[in-house]
Amino acid sequence: MNSNSQSANTDTYSQRLADIVGTAIALLTLILPVFVIAHYSSTNAQNNQQPLIQNLQGRKD
């Protein structure tokens, strides 16, 4: 009877660990892409801006 109660405790621990790992993976899957997209889109927006004054001065010929 003791061996059955030990395996039940191990199964409960394994199930709990699987729940925690699954939750962590789900959160990373949902949150990480948002941060990556926000980081790279803000970097690209700053790099793609051209000075407006320089373009206007070049057309005054």
GULOZA-422007 format. One record per residue: residue in three letters; chain; x, y, z of N, C-alpha, C in turn. Coordinates in pm, whole numbers. Example, Ala and Ser with C-alpha at 12.3 -4.5 7.8 and 13.67 -1.06 7.14 Angstrom:
! GULOZA-422007
> ALA_A_1319_-569_780_1230_-450_780_1320_-330_780
> SER_A_1285_-225_708_1367_-106_714_1290_3_787
//
This chain:
! GULOZA-422007
> MET_A_82_-119_0_0_0_0_86_126_0
> ASN_A_201_120_63_289_234_64_342_267_-75
> SER_A_369_165_-156_420_191_-290_316_262_-375
> ASN_A_189_231_-356_84_299_-431_74_446_-392
> SER_A_87_478_-266_77_617_-223_198_696_-270
> GLN_A_315_634_-281_433_705_-333_416_739_-480
> SER_A_365_646_-559_346_674_-701_239_780_-722
> ALA_A_140_784_-637_37_886_-646_97_1023_-620
> ASN_A_189_1033_-523_255_1160_-494_344_1202_-611
> THR_A_413_1105_-672_500_1136_-785_417_1182_-904
> ASP_A_304_1116_-927_216_1157_-1038_161_1297_-1015
> THR_A_126_1328_-893_74_1461_-862_182_1566_-885
> TYR_A_305_1536_-842_417_1629_-862_445_1647_-1011
> SER_A_445_1537_-1086_471_1544_-1229_363_1625_-1300
> GLN_A_239_1605_-1260_128_1679_-1321_139_1827_-1289
> ARG_A_175_1858_-1167_189_1998_-1125_303_2064_-1201
> LEU_A_415_1993_-1215_529_2046_-1289_493_2066_-1436
> ALA_A_421_1973_-1493_378_1986_-1632_285_2106_-1650
> ASP_A_198_2131_-1554_110_2247_-1561_190_2378_-1557
> ILE_A_289_2384_-1469_371_2505_-1457_451_2529_-1584
> VAL_A_515_2424_-1636_594_2438_-1758_504_2475_-1875
> GLY_A_388_2415_-1886_295_2447_-1993_247_2590_-1986
> THR_A_220_2638_-1866_177_2777_-1848_289_2873_-1887
> ALA_A_413_2842_-1848_526_2927_-1883_545_2932_-2035
> ILE_A_534_2819_-2101_548_2816_-2247_436_2895_-2314
> ALA_A_315_2882_-2264_203_2956_-2321_222_3106_-2305
> LEU_A_267_3149_-2188_289_3292_-2166_400_3346_-2256
> LEU_A_509_3271_-2270_616_3313_-2359_569_3321_-2504
> THR_A_488_3225_-2543_438_3223_-2680_349_3344_-2708
> LEU_A_274_3389_-2610_185_3502_-2630_254_3637_-2612
> ILE_A_346_3648_-2517_403_3777_-2481_530_3809_-2559
> LEU_A_616_3712_-2580_745_3738_-2645_731_3797_-2785
> PRO_A_645_3746_-2872_634_3807_-3005_590_3954_-3000
> VAL_A_507_3990_-2905_463_4129_-2894_581_4220_-2862
> PHE_A_666_4178_-2769_783_4259_-2735_883_4266_-2849
> VAL_A_903_4156_-2920_997_4155_-3032_948_4246_-3143
> ILE_A_819_4237_-3177_763_4322_-3282_770_4469_-3241
> ALA_A_737_4498_-3118_742_4637_-3071_885_4691_-3074
> HIS_A_980_4609_-3037_1120_4654_-3036_1169_4685_-3177
> TYR_A_1148_4594_-3271_1200_4613_-3405_1120_4716_-3484
> SER_A_991_4728_-3460_914_4827_-3533_950_4968_-3488
> SER_A_976_4989_-3361_1015_5122_-3315_1155_5158_-3364
> THR_A_1244_5061_-3375_1379_5085_-3427_1372_5120_-3575
> ASN_A_1292_5049_-3652_1280_5075_-3795_1213_5209_-3823
> ALA_A_1118_5247_-3743_1049_5375_-3764_1145_5491_-3745
> GLN_A_1235_5483_-3650_1331_5589_-3627_1436_5594_-3738
> ASN_A_1476_5479_-3791_1579_5475_-3892_1528_5516_-4030
> ASN_A_1399_5500_-4056_1345_5528_-4188_1302_5673_-4206
> GLN_A_1304_5752_-4104_1262_5891_-4116_1371_5972_-4187
> GLN_A_1330_6048_-4288_1424_6133_-4360_1399_6278_-4320
> PRO_A_1504_6356_-4314_1484_6497_-4279_1404_6569_-4387
> LEU_A_1297_6636_-4349_1208_6704_-4442_1274_6829_-4499
> ILE_A_1350_6899_-4420_1414_7025_-4463_1515_6998_-4574
> GLN_A_1590_6893_-4562_1691_6862_-4664_1624_6833_-4798
> ASN_A_1513_6764_-4800_1443_6734_-4924_1386_6861_-4988
> LEU_A_1336_6953_-4908_1280_7077_-4962_1390_7168_-5018
> GLN_A_1503_7174_-4956_1613_7258_-5004_1669_7205_-5136
> GLY_A_1669_7077_-5154_1720_7019_-5278_1631_7048_-5397
> ARG_A_1504_7078_-5378_1410_7103_-5489_1398_7252_-5524
> LYS_A_1469_7340_-5459_1455_7484_-5485_1532_7530_-5607
> ASP_A_1591_7445_-5680_1676_7483_-5794_1614_7591_-5872
//
